[in-house]
Amino acid sequence: MAHLLTWVVLLPLAGFVLNGLFGNRLGKGFVTVVGCGLPLAAFAAAMACVLDLLAGGAREPLVHVAYTWAVVGDRTFEVAFWLDRLSAVMVLIVTGVGSLIHIYSTGYMHEDKSYARYFAYLNLFLFFMLLLVLGRSLLVLFVGWEGVGLASYLLIGFWFEDPEKARAGKKAFVTNRIGDAGFLLGMFAVFWAVGTLDMDRVNAAYMAATPPAVAASVVGILLFIGACGKSAQIPLHVWLPDAMAGPTPVSALIHAATMVTAGVYLVARMSGVYMHAEFASSVVAVVGVATAFFAATIAVVQTDIKKVLAYSTVSQLGLMFVAAGVGAYGVAIFHVYTHAFFKACLFLGAGSVIHALSGEQDIRRMGGLARRIPVTFVTFAVATAAIAGIPPLAGFFSKDEILWYAFASGKGGSPLLWAVAAATALMTAFYMFRLLWLTFFAKSRMSHDVEHHVHESPLSMTGVLTILAVLSAVGGFLALPHWLEMQLPLPPVPDALHHFEWTLLVVSVVIAATGLAGAWWFFGNDAARAQRVHAKGLHRLLSAKYYVDEFYERWLGAPLVWVSDRLFLNFGDRMLLDGTLNGLARLAQRGAGALSRIQSGSLHRYVLFVLAGSAALLLWSIGRV
């Protein structure tokens, strides 16, 4: 059964090749069948592999060596695929939710002139993401990691005719390359210390009594830099909100279930390193909670429906890193799992709203949609309640686990960490119910032309929303952290703190309810109340996203552009390289001009030159004797 792992990876690649080469010639029907059918086939193959894994009690992972890459001395580098409990969760999320997004796209992108190119890119993205989560070695994972970055650049900048959208794609690509440099250095450090890049062997080496030559914290910090880039953590978070420039299904694919969770997966996969890297784990937790709080404050004031969800994603990723930083790696993956359902539902629901309103994204120009697009409303409301932590929906279980271990973990939990994470959860509930109210309940603020054409989305879109809403409702009942505990053990909890567990659970419920009530009080009872804060300085600061982009542009971007222009372009390229080459060309030209004077056409002169040359040669020969 292990050989099916290769097919899980290759089927989306086949979709990319077929749609890329023949999609425009064979029409939308062919593109749809190939673009959706092959990811669904990959999901079926992945499910078969997971069932085979479970049948064996998950004691031994499924391993399949697809290709021997290189042999250097006594070291062999292989393209090997690895399925254990952790990768099983990720591969089902990627293929399952990814396939649903593909199906949704058939309705959303049906009228787009680049329909074939869109599905080719989607399939390519899925291929690289599967390479990332199934690769046994850091080398294979890194190929998938870089490939996902390339595919995301193509998808975010899909409508590249618009300069702003093209710029967003470049911003995502460049920002991720900064993080990837740290990841690459981490790989070098791992290979130097352990002599292999196979992640199971690396973890075993760091778990052994004798530590490797390179400290675990050094490796952990370097790998986390890469994770910060992919998962949009401070200070490399700036690319993800701008990634909203791509089509809405792309936003769901990148922000919900796949690319942005790669950093969390990397930390969980390398848990053997982080368990013995106390400083690196503390950095992961602190950066995570700071990012979660920071992004939540920005999301509170956003007016673009997709930007609210984008900053929400940054915040939720921060909470996942909080769990990983205190040693609760299984809890982090649990939130990856639940987040995939409700955030995909929210993004696709936002796409349905935008589709119904003929492209409108500003929530200040919406309202009163609950009865106009009822399926979209119900599914969006379920997902909103899930991310807010309303029991018994999926988000409640995973978020409560994060808050519990942030408080009680013997690997770095503290009341302060819990307090900041709890404040983030409160803001999450507030801004999500704000979004729900202003979009679906408040008085209609749509223009007459837009309101006249409001319509529910086709079945290809609403059907996917319904499936994701159901998963958002029931997905939390799977005790995923305990199922993963064999591979990702939960951190110890001091005996003195056990009696706080039920108290904190009640507090989690109160936090969600308080956010809901606050949003209703602020926006539902008196709409003018919300408008009066717009003049406040704090609102302006949050609306400007703390001026981080402006800071980067002025103090990092502009100096680098200046250095690039003045030093590398003007001096290095134009003066040094071009000057040298042009100088050599002019020298050759002048030499040729001088030599050309010899070609006078006079036979007597030619004879004279021959005699002079012969005499010079003779004299040189005599001199040598």
C-alpha positions in Angstrom: 0.0 0.0 0.0 2.9 2.3 0.6 3.5 2.7 -3.2 0.2 4.6 -3.3 2.0 7.5 -1.5 3.8 8.3 -4.8 0.5 8.4 -6.6 -0.9 10.8 -4.0 1.8 13.2 -4.8 2.0 12.7 -8.6 -1.7 12.9 -9.5 -2.0 16.7 -8.9 1.2 17.1 -10.9 -0.4 15.2 -13.8 -3.3 17.6 -13.5 -0.9 20.6 -13.8 0.7 19.1 -16.9 -2.5 18.1 -18.7 -4.3 21.4 -18.0 -1.2 23.4 -18.7 -0.6 21.8 -22.1 -4.1 21.0 -23.4 -6.6 22.9 -21.2 -7.1 25.8 -23.6 -7.5 23.5 -26.6 -9.9 20.9 -25.1 -12.2 23.3 -23.3 -13.6 23.9 -19.8 -15.2 20.5 -19.5 -11.8 18.8 -19.8 -10.2 21.3 -17.5 -12.9 20.7 -14.8 -12.7 16.9 -15.0 -8.9 16.9 -14.9 -8.5 19.8 -12.4 -11.0 18.4 -9.9 -10.9 14.7 -10.7 -7.2 14.1 -10.1 -7.1 15.9 -6.6 -10.1 13.8 -5.7 -8.3 10.7 -6.8 -5.3 11.8 -4.7 -7.7 12.2 -1.7 -9.0 8.6 -2.3 -5.5 7.2 -2.5 -4.5 9.1 0.6 -7.5 7.8 2.5 -6.6 4.2 1.4 -3.0 4.8 2.8 -4.4 6.2 6.1 -6.8 3.3 6.5 -3.8 0.9 5.9 -1.8 2.8 8.5 -4.7 2.5 11.1 -5.1 -1.2 10.3 -1.6 -1.7 11.5 -2.2 0.2 14.7 0.0 3.0 13.5 3.0 1.4 15.1 5.1 1.5 12.0 4.9 4.4 9.4 4.4 3.7 5.7 7.6 4.4 3.8 8.1 4.4 0.1 11.3 5.3 -1.7 10.2 6.7 -5.0 13.6 7.7 -6.4 17.3 7.6 -5.4 18.4 11.1 -5.9 22.1 10.9 -5.4 24.8 8.8 -3.7 27.8 10.7 -2.2 30.3 8.5 -0.5 28.4 6.5 2.1 25.4 8.8 2.1 22.3 8.3 0.0 19.8 11.0 -0.8 16.4 9.6 -1.6 13.0 11.0 -2.6 11.1 9.0 0.0 7.6 9.5 1.2 6.6 9.0 4.8 3.2 8.5 6.3 2.7 8.5 10.1 0.0 9.9 12.3 1.2 13.5 11.8 1.5 13.4 8.1 -1.7 11.4 7.8 -3.6 14.4 9.4 -1.9 16.8 7.1 -2.3 14.9 3.8 -6.0 14.4 4.5 -6.4 18.1 5.1 -4.5 19.1 2.0 -6.2 16.6 -0.4 -9.7 16.8 1.2 -10.1 20.5 1.7 -8.0 21.2 -1.4 -10.4 19.1 -3.5 -13.4 21.0 -2.1 -11.8 24.3 -3.0 -11.1 23.0 -6.5 -14.9 22.1 -6.8 -15.9 25.5 -5.5 -13.6 27.1 -8.0 -15.6 25.6 -10.9 -18.4 28.0 -10.1 -16.4 31.0 -8.9 -14.0 31.1 -11.8 -16.3 29.8 -14.5 -16.3 33.0 -16.5 -12.6 33.8 -16.2 -10.8 33.8 -19.5 -7.8 32.0 -17.9 -9.8 29.1 -16.5 -7.3 26.4 -17.6 -4.3 28.3 -16.3 -6.0 28.8 -13.0 -6.6 25.1 -12.5 -3.1 24.2 -13.7 -1.7 26.5 -11.0 -4.0 25.0 -8.3 -2.9 21.5 -9.2 0.8 22.5 -9.1 0.3 24.1 -5.7 -1.3 20.9 -4.4 1.6 18.8 -5.8 4.2 20.9 -3.9 2.2 20.9 -0.7 1.9 17.1 -0.8 5.6 16.9 -1.4 6.1 19.1 1.7 3.9 17.1 4.1 4.9 13.6 2.8 8.6 14.0 2.4 10.7 12.0 4.8 13.8 14.2 4.6 14.2 17.9 5.1 15.6 18.1 1.6 12.4 16.8 0.0 10.4 18.9 2.3 12.4 22.0 1.3 11.7 21.3 -2.4 8.0 21.2 -1.6 8.5 24.3 0.6 10.1 26.3 -2.2 7.6 25.0 -4.8 4.7 26.1 -2.7 6.2 29.6 -2.6 6.5 29.6 -6.4 2.9 28.3 -6.9 1.6 30.9 -4.4 3.3 33.6 -6.3 1.6 32.5 -9.5 -1.8 32.2 -7.7 -1.7 35.5 -5.7 -0.6 37.4 -8.8 -3.0 35.4 -11.0 -4.6 38.6 -12.3 -1.2 40.1 -13.1 -2.6 42.7 -15.5 -3.5 44.7 -12.4 -0.2 46.2 -11.1 -1.4 46.0 -7.5 -2.1 42.3 -7.7 1.2 41.6 -9.4 3.0 43.6 -6.6 1.2 41.5 -3.9 2.5 38.3 -5.5 6.1 39.7 -5.6 5.8 40.8 -2.0 4.7 37.3 -0.9 7.5 35.7 -2.9 10.3 38.0 -1.6 9.1 37.9 2.1 9.1 34.1 2.0 12.6 34.0 0.5 13.9 35.9 3.6 12.4 33.2 5.9 13.6 30.4 3.6 17.2 31.6 4.0 16.9 30.8 7.7 15.4 27.4 6.9 18.3 26.7 4.5 20.9 27.6 7.2 19.0 25.3 9.6 19.2 22.4 7.1 23.0 23.0 6.8 23.3 23.0 10.6 21.3 19.8 10.9 23.4 18.0 8.3 26.6 19.2 9.9 25.5 18.1 13.4 23.8 14.7 12.6 25.0 13.7 9.1 21.5 13.1 7.7 18.5 15.1 6.7 15.9 12.3 7.4 13.7 13.9 9.9 13.0 10.8 12.0 16.7 10.2 12.4 17.4 13.9 13.2 14.7 13.8 15.9 16.1 10.5 17.3 19.6 12.0 17.4 18.5 15.0 19.4 16.4 12.8 21.7 19.5 10.7 22.4 21.5 11.1 25.6 24.5 12.5 23.7 23.6 15.8 22.0 24.8 16.5 18.4 27.5 19.1 17.7 25.1 21.9 16.9 22.9 22.9 19.8 19.2 22.2 19.5 18.3 25.8 20.1 20.4 27.0 17.2 18.7 24.6 14.9 15.3 25.4 16.3 15.8 29.1 15.8 17.0 28.8 12.3 14.1 26.5 11.3 11.6 28.8 13.1 12.8 31.7 10.9 11.6 29.7 7.9 8.4 28.9 9.7 7.9 32.6 10.4 8.0 33.3 6.7 5.6 30.6 5.6 3.2 31.1 8.5 3.3 34.9 8.5 4.6 35.5 12.0 6.2 38.7 13.2 8.3 40.3 11.6 7.5 38.4 8.3 3.7 38.7 8.5 3.3 41.5 6.1 2.8 39.4 2.9 -0.3 37.4 4.0 -2.9 40.2 4.1 -1.8 41.5 0.7 -2.2 37.9 -0.6 -5.9 38.7 -0.8 -5.2 40.1 -4.2 -5.6 36.6 -5.6 -9.0 34.9 -6.4 -11.0 34.1 -3.2 -10.6 30.3 -3.6 -6.9 30.9 -3.7 -7.1 32.8 -0.4 -9.0 29.8 1.1 -6.4 27.4 -0.2 -3.4 29.3 1.0 -4.8 30.7 4.3 -6.9 27.9 5.5 -5.5 24.5 5.1 -2.2 24.4 3.3 0.6 26.8 2.8 0.4 29.0 6.0 0.2 25.9 8.2 3.5 24.6 6.8 5.5 26.4 9.5 3.4 24.8 12.3 3.8 21.4 10.6 7.6 21.9 10.4 7.9 22.7 14.1 5.7 19.8 15.1 7.6 17.5 12.7 10.9 18.5 14.3 9.5 18.2 17.8 12.5 16.0 18.8 14.7 19.1 18.4 12.4 21.5 20.1 11.8 19.3 23.1 15.5 19.8 23.9 15.6 23.4 22.8 14.2 25.4 25.7 15.3 28.8 24.5 14.0 28.2 20.9 10.7 26.9 22.3 10.3 30.1 24.3 11.0 32.2 21.3 8.3 30.2 19.4 5.7 30.8 22.1 6.6 34.5 22.6 6.5 35.3 18.8 3.3 33.3 18.5 1.4 35.1 21.2 2.7 38.5 20.1 1.6 37.8 16.5 -1.8 36.5 17.7 -2.5 39.6 19.7 -1.0 42.1 17.2 -3.0 40.7 14.3 -6.3 40.5 16.3 -6.1 44.2 17.1 -5.8 45.0 13.4 -8.6 42.7 12.4 -11.0 44.6 14.8 -11.0 47.7 12.5 -10.7 46.2 9.0 -13.5 46.9 6.5 -12.5 44.6 3.7 -14.2 41.2 4.2 -11.1 39.3 3.0 -8.7 41.5 5.0 -10.6 40.7 8.2 -10.2 37.0 7.5 -6.6 37.4 6.5 -5.6 39.1 9.8 -7.7 36.4 11.6 -5.5 33.8 9.9 -2.3 35.5 11.1 -3.7 35.6 14.6 -4.9 31.9 14.6 -1.5 30.8 13.4 0.1 32.7 16.3 -2.1 30.7 18.7 -0.9 27.4 17.0 2.7 28.5 17.6 1.8 29.2 21.3 0.7 25.6 21.6 3.9 24.4 19.9 6.1 26.7 22.0 4.8 25.2 25.3 5.3 21.6 24.0 1.7 20.8 23.0 2.5 19.9 19.4 -0.5 17.7 19.1 -2.7 20.6 20.2 -1.2 22.9 17.6 -2.0 20.3 14.9 -5.5 20.0 16.3 -6.0 23.7 15.7 -4.5 23.3 12.2 -7.2 20.6 11.6 -10.2 22.6 12.9 -8.9 25.9 11.5 -8.8 24.2 8.0 -12.6 23.6 8.2 -13.9 26.9 9.6 -11.4 29.2 7.9 -11.9 27.6 4.5 -15.7 27.9 5.0 -15.3 31.6 6.0 -13.1 32.4 3.0 -15.3 30.6 0.5 -18.4 32.1 2.2 -16.8 35.5 1.7 -16.3 34.6 -1.9 -19.9 33.7 -2.2 -20.8 37.1 -0.7 -18.5 38.9 -3.2 -19.9 36.8 -6.0 -23.5 37.8 -5.0 -22.5 41.5 -4.8 -20.8 41.7 -8.1 -17.3 42.0 -6.7 -18.0 44.3 -3.6 -15.7 43.5 -0.6 -16.3 46.5 1.7 -18.5 45.4 4.6 -19.6 49.0 5.0 -21.5 48.6 1.7 -23.2 45.4 2.7 -25.9 44.5 5.2 -29.2 42.7 5.1 -28.0 39.6 3.2 -29.2 36.9 5.6 -32.5 36.4 3.8 -31.1 37.2 0.3 -28.4 34.4 0.3 -29.6 32.1 3.1 -27.2 29.1 2.5 -24.2 31.4 2.5 -25.4 33.1 5.7 -26.1 29.9 7.6 -22.7 28.3 6.7 -20.9 31.6 7.4 -22.6 31.9 10.8 -21.6 28.3 11.8 -18.0 28.9 10.8 -18.0 32.3 12.7 -19.3 30.6 15.8 -16.6 27.9 15.4 -13.7 30.3 15.2 -15.1 32.4 18.0 -15.0 29.3 20.3 -18.8 28.8 20.8 -19.3 25.3 22.2 -19.7 22.6 21.0 -18.3 23.7 17.6 -14.9 22.6 16.4 -13.0 25.8 17.3 -14.1 25.6 20.9 -12.3 22.4 21.6 -9.0 23.3 19.9 -8.8 26.8 21.2 -9.7 25.7 24.8 -6.8 23.2 24.6 -4.4 25.9 23.5 -5.5 28.2 26.4 -5.2 25.4 28.9 -1.6 24.4 27.9 -0.6 28.1 27.6 -1.6 28.3 31.3 -0.6 24.9 32.7 2.1 23.4 30.5 5.2 22.4 32.5 7.2 23.3 29.3 6.7 27.1 29.4 3.1 27.7 30.3 2.3 30.8 32.5 -0.6 32.9 33.6 0.8 35.8 31.5 0.9 33.7 28.3 -2.6 32.6 29.0 -3.9 36.1 29.6 -2.5 37.4 26.3 -3.9 34.4 24.4 -7.3 34.8 26.2 -7.4 38.5 25.2 -6.7 37.4 21.6 -9.6 34.9 21.8 -11.9 37.7 23.1 -11.0 40.0 20.2 -11.4 37.1 17.8 -15.0 36.6 18.9 -15.7 40.3 18.8 -14.4 41.0 15.3 -15.9 37.9 13.8 -19.3 38.6 15.1 -18.8 42.3 14.0 -18.1 40.9 10.5 -21.2 38.6 10.6 -23.5 41.5 11.8 -22.3 44.1 9.3 -22.5 41.7 6.4 -25.7 39.8 7.0 -27.9 41.6 9.6 -27.5 45.3 9.7 -29.5 47.6 7.5 -28.7 47.3 3.8 -26.1 49.8 2.7 -25.7 48.4 -0.8 -26.2 50.6 -3.9 -29.4 50.1 -5.8 -27.7 48.4 -8.8 -25.8 45.9 -6.6 -28.9 45.2 -4.4 -31.0 44.5 -7.4 -28.7 41.7 -8.7 -28.0 40.0 -5.3 -28.3 36.2 -5.8 -27.3 33.0 -4.1 -24.3 31.2 -5.5 -24.6 28.0 -7.6 -24.6 24.5 -6.1 -21.0 23.9 -6.8 -20.2 26.7 -4.3 -23.0 26.3 -1.7 -22.6 22.5 -1.6 -18.9 22.9 -0.7 -19.9 25.6 1.9 -22.4 23.1 3.5 -19.8 20.3 3.8 -17.3 22.7 5.4 -19.9 24.1 7.8 -20.8 20.5 8.9 -17.1 19.8 9.5 -16.7 23.1 11.4 -19.6 22.0 13.6 -18.5 18.4 14.4 -14.8 18.3 13.7 -13.8 19.1 17.3 -15.2 15.8 18.6 -12.2 14.0 17.3 -9.7 13.8 20.1 -6.8 14.5 17.9 -4.2 15.5 20.5 -4.6 12.2 22.3 -4.6 10.3 19.0 -1.3 11.9 18.1 0.1 11.5 21.6 2.0 8.3 20.6 4.0 10.5 18.3 3.6 13.9 19.8 3.4 13.5 23.6 1.5 16.2 25.5 3.6 18.3 28.0 3.3 17.5 31.7 1.0 19.6 33.8 1.9 20.2 37.5 -0.5 18.5 39.9 -1.2 21.8 41.6 -2.8 23.2 38.4 -5.1 20.3 37.5 -8.0 21.7 39.5 -8.0 24.9 37.3 -8.9 23.0 34.1 -12.7 23.2 34.4 -12.5 26.8 35.6 -10.5 27.8 32.6 -12.9 25.9 30.3 -15.8 28.0 31.8 -13.7 31.1 31.2 -13.2 30.2 27.6 -17.0 30.0 27.1 -17.4 33.3 28.9 -14.8 34.9 26.6 -16.6 33.8 23.4 -20.0 34.9 24.8 -18.5 38.3 25.8 -17.1 38.9 22.3 -20.5 38.1 20.8 -22.3 40.4 23.2 -19.8 43.1 22.7 -20.1 43.0 18.9 -24.0 43.1 19.2 -23.9 46.0 21.7 -21.4 48.0 19.6 -22.8 47.4 16.1 -26.3 46.0 16.5 -28.0 48.5 18.9 -26.6 51.8 17.8 -24.8 51.9 14.5 -23.7 55.4 15.0 -21.7 54.3 18.1 -19.3 52.5 15.8 -18.8 55.5 13.6 -17.8 57.8 16.4 -14.6 55.9 17.2 -13.2 56.5 13.7 -11.8 59.8 14.7 -9.9 58.4 17.6 -6.1 58.0 17.3 -6.1 54.3 18.3 -8.5 53.6 15.4 -6.3 55.4 13.0 -3.2 53.5 14.3 -5.0 50.1 13.9 -6.4 51.0 10.5 -2.8 51.8 9.4 -1.7 48.4 10.7 0.7 50.1 13.1 2.5 51.6 10.0 4.6 48.4 9.7 4.4 48.4 5.9 5.4 52.0 5.8 8.3 51.4 8.2 9.6 48.5 6.1 9.2 50.5 2.9 11.1 53.6 4.2 13.8 52.1 6.4 14.4 48.7 4.8 13.0 48.8 1.2 14.2 52.3 0.2 17.8 51.9 1.5 18.1 48.5 -0.2 16.8 50.0 -3.4 19.3 52.9 -3.1 22.2 50.5 -2.5 21.0 48.3 -5.4 20.7 51.3 -7.7 23.9 53.2 -6.8 26.3 50.4 -5.8 25.3 47.4 -7.8 23.6 48.9 -10.8 25.5 52.1 -11.4 28.9 51.1 -10.1 29.0 47.4 -10.2 27.1 46.7 -13.4 27.4 49.9 -15.5 30.8 51.2 -14.5 32.7 48.0 -13.5 31.2 45.2 -15.7 29.9 47.2 -18.6 32.9 49.6 -18.4 35.4 46.7 -18.5 33.7 44.9 -21.4 33.1 48.1 -23.4 36.8 49.1 -22.8 38.0 45.7 -24.1 35.7 46.1 -27.1 37.1 49.6 -27.8 40.7 48.3 -27.4 40.0 45.5 -29.8 38.4 47.9 -32.3 41.3 50.3 -32.2 43.8 47.4 -32.5 41.9 46.1 -35.5 41.9 49.6 -36.9 45.7 49.8 -36.6 46.1 46.4 -38.2 43.8 47.4 -41.0 46.4 50.0 -42.1 48.7 47.1 -43.1 46.3 46.0 -45.7 47.3 48.7 -48.3 47.1 46.5 -51.4 50.7 47.3 -52.3 52.7 44.1 -53.2 56.1 45.8 -52.6 55.0 46.6 -49.0 53.8 43.1 -48.3 57.2 41.7 -49.5 59.0 44.2 -47.3 56.9 43.0 -44.2 57.7 39.4 -45.0 61.5 40.1 -45.3 61.4 42.2 -42.1 59.6 39.4 -40.3 62.0 36.8 -41.6 65.0 38.9 -40.5 63.6 39.4 -37.0 63.0 35.7 -36.7 66.5 34.9 -37.8 68.0 37.3 -35.4 65.9 35.9 -32.5 67.1 32.4 -33.4 70.7 33.4 -33.5 70.3 35.2 -30.2 69.0 32.0 -28.5 72.1 30.0 -29.7 
